[in-house]
Amino acid sequence: KKFLNICSENLFNLKTQIWSYSMRPLAVVATPAPFSVLNSLLFGQDSCSWFVVGTDRDKRVAQPKAQELLQSLSTPSRFHFVPSRFSRLSSSLSCLPPHLSRFNAVLLDLGMSSVQIDDKDRGFSFRDTHDGPLDMRMDKSQKMTAARLVNELPQELLAELLFTYGEEYKADLISRRLVARRKEKVFETTGDLAREIGRTLGYHNRDKHPATLSFQGLRIFVNNELHELASALQTAEQILAPSGRLIVLSYHSLEDRIVKEFMKRTSKSTFETVNKKVIIPSKEEIERNPRSRSAKLRVASRTDRPTHLLPVALSCFPFGSLSAASQKLLLFRKLLLR
């Protein structure tokens, strides 16, 4: 109960929604962004009691918080933290005891935590007050950074990145301006990049910074977030018990389209859609928690049919067939990761 109470504090108010969609016999409480630390929670029940497994790829933030949570619980043996990215989650879970291999619910919170955004040394924020190195890595061990992309990508590929992953319709204009500027001085900080994009597009929308979409595109590409999401959906299909719930909170249209398409394609086989319409926060909730304004919740129930032999999730990308520029971009990513 204490664990569930901790999870229910300061969150996008989905408690009532998730009570009604919860599986038996476990009632699920979500811990969505921006107040959560863990990116996914796996809920299960063995012959004796319930258990929860929390995972996150950002060990720098999640590991201390998970340890803090363990120390606060009266029954810490029921909570397990597995540091892992989504694409390695299946193999990472193999280190758990055998009785923790099947789950009654999988909650994927695809948002970032305020801890990450507000740490200027991580390079996620475009605010002047959070000026820091142009990094954006969730996993500090990887070589690719946002600075390398902005300073090394050819103009055509930089435009493709901003358009495809940031859905920035002025990507060509921005990329040309950035390439011209980096010839004089390379981009090293988030503030430098944000100000250059602001000068390029202008500050016409008071509610949205002009660099929002560009920063989104860079962050998604640096961390390979869409492929990680597809891997997470595939893993959920494998580890959920019959009647188990897949609960996904997404925060931008690229993520939501992949989740929506996955649930649609599996709706007559391994999953049944629970909420026919996407669940969004109320006006009252947005007033209390402005960062929840873009959140979308989708829920599906696992059937007893076997897992697909071919990964359905990997075919759910919203891009259609990749353009020549996109293919070059993915090749460039592989080169940077060497």
N, C-alpha and C positions, 0 to 999 in steps of 0.2 A: 504493500500500500504506500509506503514511504517513497519507493521508487516511482510509482505512478503519480504520486502527488508532485514530485520534483519535475516529472515530465510535463505536467499539466500547467506549470507556471509560465506566464508571459508568452503565450503562443497564439498563432493564428487560430481563431476560436473554432476548432473543428471537433471539440469533445463530443457534443451532442450528435454530430453527423457520424462520428466513428463509433460511438456506442451503438447506433442503430445498424451500422454495417459490420459490427464485430462478429467474429466467429465464436462458436461455443468451444470451450467454456470460458475462454479468456476475453476480457474486455480490454480493448486497445486504446491507449491514449497517445497521440502524436506529439512529436517535439520539433515542429517545423522552424525554418529560418524566419527571422534572423536570430532567434534566441537559442536555437539548438546548437550543439557542437558536433554530434555524430551525424553522418550522412545517411545511415541506414540503421534500422532496428529490426531484428528478427525475433518474433515471439513464438514460443512453443510450449509444449507440456509433455513431460514424461509420465511415467506411472505414478510418480510421487507428487510432483509440484510443477508450477510453471517456471519458465526460464526465459531470459532475454539476452540476445547477443547484439552488441553494438559494434559497428564498423566505421572506419573513416580512413582515407588515404593520407590525410594531413596529421601525421603523428605529433608534430610540434604542438598543435593545439589540442588534439583529441586525447592523447595519452595522459597528460596531467589531469584533465577533466574527468576522464574515466576512472583514474586512480582516486580522485577526490570523491567521486560518486560511490565507488566500492567501499571506501572508509566510512561513508555515511549510512550505509545499508545495514540493517540488522541481520540479513541473510545474504551476504555478498556472494555466496556460491551460486546464487541464481542469476547473477549478471556476469557476462563474459565480454571482454573487449578484444576484438581482432583487428589489428591495424592492417588494412588492405584496400587496394583500389578495387572498383567493381569488376574489372576484367580478370582479377585474380582471386575473387571472392570464393569461388567454388573450391579451388585448391586450398585456400587459406582456412576454410571451415573444416577441412579434413584433419586439422590438428586438434579439434575438439573431441570430447568423448563420443563414442558411437551413438549413445542415446540422444545426442544433440544434433542429429543429422536431418531431422524432419521438423518443419515449422508450421504453426497454425496461422501465421501472418508475416508478411514482409512489408515493412514501411520504408519507402525510398523518399528521402527528403533531398531534393536536387538543388536546394538553395544554398547560398553561402551564409556563414554565420557573421554576426557583427564583430566577433573577435577577429576574424580574418580581415574584414573590410576596414576596420578602424586601426589596424596595425599598419602604419605607414611603411614599415620596412618590408612588407609583403608585396607592395606595389599594385594593389587591386583598385584603389580609389583614385578618382580624378579630382577630388576636392583640393583646393589650395592649402587647406589646413592639414591635409594628409599627404603632402608631397614626399615621395620616397623613390627608391630605385625602381626602374621600369622592369619588374620581375614577373609577377603574376603566376608563379609556380605553386601548385598545391604540394608537390613533392620536390623538396629542395635538392634531391639527389640527381634529378634529371638535368640535362645540359641546356635544353631549349628555354629561352626566356622571351618575354615580350620585346625586350630591347633588341635582341638578335633579329627578330622578325621585322621590326620597324626599320632597322638600320641595314639589313642585308637582303631582304626580299626585293626582287625586281619589281618595278612599278605595276606591271600587269598582274603579278601574283599577289601583291599587297592589296590591289583593288579587289581581286577575286576573294581574298580572305575576308575583307571587311564587308563585302556584299553577301557572301554565302553564309558566313558564320555570325555576322553582326546584323544582317538584314539592313545594312546602311545603303540607301539608294543613291547617295552622293559619294559612293566609294571611289569612283574614278577621280573626282575632283580632289578628295582628301588625299588619296595616294600620290597624285602628282605634286601636291603641295608638300607632302612629307618628304618625298624623294628629293625635291629641289632644296628643301631646308637642310636635309642631312648631309648634303654636299658641302655645306658651310660648317656645320657642327652636328655631330651625331646626337641622337636623343638618349639621354641617360636617366631622366626622372619622369615620374608620372605627371607632375605639374607642367613640365616643359611640353610634353606631348598633348596634354589636355588644352593648354593655352593655344598651341598651334592649330589644333582642330577648331577651337572656339573662334579664332581669328578667321579661319577659312569659311566656316558656316554662319558665324554670327550668333548672338545670344538673343534669339527672338522668342524662344519658349521659356518662360520663367519656371515652369514646372519640370523641365527636363534639360539637363546639361547637354550641349551639342556633342560631347565626346562619349555619351552613354553607349551608343550602339557600337562605336569603334572599340571601346574598351571591352565590351561584351564579346565581340568577335575575336579579339586577341586572346582573352582569357579562355574562351572555349577551345580555340585551336591549340594554345600552349598546353593545356591539360587534356586534350583529346576527349572532351566531355561527352560528345554525342556517341562515340564508339563505346565509352565506358557505360553510358546509359543502356545501350543495346545489350551489352554483356550482362548488366544487372538484371534486365528483364528476362534474359535467357536463363540466368542462374535461378531467379525466382520460380520460373516454370519447373525447374528440376527439383528444388528443395521443398516446395510447398506440399503439404499433405492435402488429400481431397477435402474440399470445403474450406480450405485455407484462403485467406484474403491477401490480395496484392493491392497495396495502398500507395499511390504515387502522388507526391506534391511537386509540381513543376512551376517554374517562374518565368519562362519566356516561351514564345511560340514554337521555336525549333524543338525544344524538349517535349512540349505538349503534343506536337504533331506525331512524334515518334511513339509516345505512350498511347495516344489515341489510335494510331494505325496498328500498333501491336495488339491492343485489346480487340480491335475490329477483326483482324486476321485470325485471331485465336478464339473468337467468340463462339464458334461452332465445334470446337475441339477441346483444347486444354483449359479454356477459361470461359466463364459466363460473366457478362457485364452486370454489375450491381447497381450503379447509378447511371441511368440512361443519359442524363445531362450532366455536364461538368459542374462541379460545385465550386463556387467562388465566394470570397468573403463578403459579408454584408457591409453596408455603408458605415454602420456603427463600429464594426471591427476595423475598417480602414482608418477611421478617425482615431481609434485607440492605438493602432499599430500601422502607420503609413506604409511600412515596408511589405505589408501583406497584400498590397493592392493588386499585384500581378499574379498572385498565387492561384493555382488551379489544382483541384483534387479529383482524381479518378480512382475508382475501386472496381476490382474484378475478383471473382471467386474461382478457385481451382477446381476443375472437374477430376474424375478418376481416370481420365484417358492418359495414355503414355505420352511422354515428352516427344516433341517433333525431332526427327532425325536430323533435318536440316534446320539451322538456326533461323527462326522466323524473324526475330528482333533485328537481325543484321540487315534484313531487306526492307526495313521500315523507315529508312532515311528519307527526309522530305525533299531531297534535291533532285530526284529523278536520276537520269543518266548523267554522269559527271562530264563536265565540259573538259576540253583539252587543258585549259588553265587550271581547273580543279585537280586534274590528274598530276600536273606538274607541281602543284602546291603540295599534294600529299607526298610526292617524291622528295621535294625539298625538305619536308618534315623529317623524313627518314634520314636524310643526310645530316640534318642538324642534331639528330639524336645519337649519332655515332660518337 
